Amino acid sequence: MYRSEQIVFDKEKPHRVIVRNYTKDDFEQLIDIQKECFPPPFPSELWWNNEQLLNHVSLFPRGALCVEIDGQVASSLTGVCTNFNPAHPNHTWEEATDSGYITNHDPNGNTLYIVDISVRPTFRSLGLGKIMMQAMYHVVVEMQLDRLLGGGRIPGYHKQAGNMSAQRYVDKVVAGELYDPVITFLLKCGRLPIAVVENYLEDEESLNYGVLMEWKNPFKLL
């Protein structure tokens, strides 16, 4: 099981944070985080429910991480193991994660797939998302997997859709010509885009597009 402690700074004020696996005791806070992170028009039925969370901590507890600050759960990251073939990247979030229930978790899979990452808005200046992503990289290395992979939303795309394709939008974000709150964040975490997928997730802001972004295990030759 995973547990680490470190200090983060809100301007000059230090906060001690604990990165750990989440448990049943955290479920209520984890659902609250989803509500804060994904308000309407994001579909409320895609917020976590207790059955999904129970599967996370039962089927793949190593992939269920959170950050605790002063006794409060401030963020969470959930993963599942799957087999991924880069030659055939197209899929939906529902297919990859069994709609967040992860009953398709494959202990012998080659890829750690990110199901969800959420940080309470009031804690987003502390870099908790990057801290959790780095912790999940540790899991990839420990399990000797090929990669970490996940589909990122492109919430800024709806503002540019009349001017360019989703692929062109992503290329401009990678080039630093545009900023996207999700894709730019994932780039800063060390992940690289490998494919733009249509109808990846029901999301009005992204026009249902997703961008598959991976971090390759540097200790394996792929």
Salt bridges, closest charged atoms under 4 A:
GLU5 OE2 - ARG3 NH2 3.59
GLU5 OE1 - ARG16 NH1 3.79
ASP26 OD2 - ARG20 NH1 2.85
GLU36 OE2 - ARG120 NH1 2.64
GLU68 OE1 - ARG20 NE 2.85
GLU142 OE1 - ARG62 NH2 3.15
ASP146 OD1 - LYS220 NZ 2.87
GLU177 OE1 - LYS172 NZ 2.84
ASP203 OD2 - ARG153 NE 2.85
GLU205 OE1 - ARG153 NH2 2.85
GLU214 OE1 - ARG147 NE 2.92
GLU214 OE2 - LYS216 NZ 3.87
